[in-house]
Amino acid sequence: MNRLGPVSVQELSRHSALNRTTVYRLLETLEAEGFVTRGAISSPLWSLALAVRSLSEGYEQRDWVTQLGAPVLGELFKQVVWPTDIAVFDGRGMVIRETTHKFSPLSRNRNMVGVRWPLLTSSLGRAFFCFSTREVQGSLLEALQNSPLPEDARGRDQSFVQALVRVTRERGYAQSVDETDKGISSIALPVCSGDQVVASINLVFFTSAMTPAIAAGKYLEPLRSAVRRLELSLSQNSLSSGFSGQWLQPET
C-alpha cells in the first residue's frame, strides 16, 4: 500500500495473490488497529493511516494528505458545489488522491481519483510548481526537460516557465483554461508543510460558466480556508518532522 497509494480491495488482491474475502478481512483488522483507513469520500479506496509510522519510515506524505484531506474537501463541498480535488506530485505529474467529483452535480467526470495531470499545464501542477522553492523548481525542471512526454515539453521553454512563475505568484493562485480538458477551467492553491509544497487543491468549472478571475472572486476564500485547515492538520500531526522528500522520487 505504501508503494501503490490509495488502492482498492481488487487491486490489493491482485498484487498480494490473496482472495478478496481474505484481503477485506485483513483490511478491517488493520483499520481497527489504526494502520489503514477507508477514503472518507472516494470509498472503496484504502490508504495507510497514522499508526503505520510506528512500523517504519516508509509512510509517504501523499498518504497523510489523503487521510487528512478527505474531511477538508467534505467541508469545502458544503460551501462550493463545483468539484474540487487534492493532488500530490508522484514524480511524473500531479495525481488526484481525493475528490468531490463523485458528489458534485456539476461534474463531467465522476472517476477522478488516480487521474494524473501535467505539471506545467494543469492548475494543480502549476500551483505545486510555482509556489515551490527555487531549489525544488530546479529539480522539477530537470525532470521535465528530460521527459519524452509532449505535455512536459514546455519545461524546456525558459521564458515560458519564468513568466508562469512570476504571473502565478503575483496573482496568488494558479489557473488553467481549456488546457487539460476542452471546456474545463480550474483554479488551484498550494498546500504547504513548513516551506515545502506537498499538495495542491483545485476548483473545477466549465469554461463557459465563468472566467478564472470570476471564479477566484467567488470561491478563492473558501478554497484558502480549506488550505489553512489542511495545513493546520498537517502541522498538528507533525508531518514536517517525518518529511523525507520522497515525493520528488519517481514511482517505478
KAUR-V859137 format. One record per residue. SS is DSSP state (alpha for helix, beta for strand, coil for the rest). D_FIRST is the distance of its C-alpha to the first C-alpha in Angstrom with 2 decimals. Layout:
<<SS,D_FIRST> <SS,D_FIRST>>
This chain:
<<coil,0.00> <coil,3.79> <coil,5.30> <coil,5.00> <coil,5.51> <coil,7.11> <beta,7.01> <coil,9.86> <alpha,10.80> <alpha,12.59> <alpha,9.93> <alpha,7.93> <alpha,11.50> <alpha,12.38> <alpha,9.81> <alpha,10.40> <coil,14.06> <coil,14.29> <coil,16.33> <alpha,15.22> <alpha,17.37> <alpha,15.79> <alpha,12.19> <alpha,13.72> <alpha,15.67> <alpha,12.87> <alpha,11.06> <alpha,14.55> <alpha,15.17> <alpha,12.18> <alpha,13.23> <alpha,16.75> <coil,15.94> <coil,14.34> <coil,10.84> <beta,9.18> <beta,11.25> <beta,12.48> <coil,13.53> <coil,17.15> <coil,18.35> <coil,16.12> <coil,15.37> <coil,14.07> <coil,10.77> <beta,8.35> <beta,6.88> <beta,6.75> <coil,10.52> <alpha,13.34> <alpha,13.89> <alpha,10.97> <alpha,13.43> <alpha,15.61> <coil,13.50> <coil,13.16> <coil,13.61> <coil,10.21> <coil,9.43> <coil,10.13> <alpha,13.00> <alpha,11.66> <alpha,9.44> <alpha,12.82> <alpha,14.67> <alpha,12.90> <alpha,13.51> <alpha,16.97> <alpha,17.95> <alpha,17.84> <alpha,20.90> <alpha,22.63> <alpha,22.55> <alpha,23.74> <alpha,26.69> <alpha,27.39> <alpha,27.62> <alpha,30.48> <alpha,32.42> <coil,31.48> <coil,31.45> <coil,30.41> <coil,26.66> <beta,24.50> <beta,21.08> <beta,18.85> <beta,17.43> <beta,16.07> <beta,17.00> <coil,14.58> <coil,17.36> <coil,18.92> <coil,19.55> <beta,18.63> <beta,15.70> <beta,16.24> <beta,13.55> <beta,16.03> <beta,19.46> <coil,22.64> <coil,23.67> <coil,23.04> <coil,25.72> <coil,28.16> <coil,31.31> <coil,31.72> <coil,28.57> <coil,29.18> <coil,25.58> <coil,23.40> <coil,20.19> <coil,19.19> <coil,15.47> <coil,14.03> <coil,17.63> <beta,18.38> <beta,21.79> <coil,23.91> <coil,24.44> <coil,28.24> <coil,29.13> <coil,26.84> <alpha,27.56> <alpha,23.92> <alpha,24.08> <alpha,27.59> <alpha,26.84> <alpha,24.10> <alpha,26.39> <alpha,29.76> <coil,29.00> <coil,27.14> <coil,29.32> <alpha,31.48> <alpha,29.63> <alpha,26.30> <alpha,28.26> <alpha,29.76> <alpha,26.50> <alpha,25.27> <alpha,28.67> <alpha,28.61> <alpha,25.43> <alpha,27.01> <alpha,30.29> <coil,28.79> <coil,26.80> <coil,28.41> <coil,27.20> <alpha,30.21> <alpha,28.54> <alpha,28.12> <alpha,31.79> <alpha,33.02> <alpha,31.42> <alpha,34.41> <coil,36.87> <alpha,37.56> <alpha,39.95> <alpha,37.50> <alpha,34.73> <alpha,37.21> <alpha,38.67> <alpha,35.29> <alpha,34.29> <alpha,37.78> <alpha,38.15> <alpha,34.70> <alpha,35.21> <alpha,38.74> <alpha,37.65> <coil,34.92> <coil,32.30> <beta,30.95> <beta,32.04> <beta,31.79> <beta,34.37> <coil,33.97> <coil,31.93> <coil,28.58> <coil,29.99> <coil,33.70> <coil,35.08> <beta,32.15> <beta,32.36> <beta,30.20> <beta,30.41> <beta,27.67> <beta,27.36> <beta,25.21> <beta,23.16> <beta,23.80> <beta,22.73> <coil,25.93> <coil,27.24> <beta,23.92> <beta,22.95> <beta,19.24> <beta,19.22> <beta,21.83> <beta,23.09> <beta,25.43> <beta,27.93> <beta,28.69> <beta,32.17> <beta,34.66> <coil,36.74> <coil,39.79> <coil,39.22> <coil,39.50> <coil,39.19> <alpha,36.50> <alpha,39.27> <alpha,40.08> <alpha,36.43> <alpha,36.14> <alpha,39.35> <alpha,38.09> <alpha,34.40> <alpha,33.71> <alpha,34.48> <alpha,32.05> <alpha,29.39> <alpha,30.38> <alpha,30.29> <alpha,26.69> <alpha,25.83> <alpha,27.78> <alpha,26.02> <alpha,22.55> <alpha,23.88> <alpha,25.43> <alpha,22.24> <alpha,20.56> <alpha,23.64> <alpha,23.84> <coil,20.35> <coil,21.40> <alpha,18.77> <alpha,21.32> <alpha,21.68> <alpha,18.07> <coil,18.09> <coil,18.01> <coil,18.49> <alpha,15.23> <alpha,15.32> <alpha,18.32> <coil,16.71> <coil,16.17> <coil,12.99> <coil,13.94>>
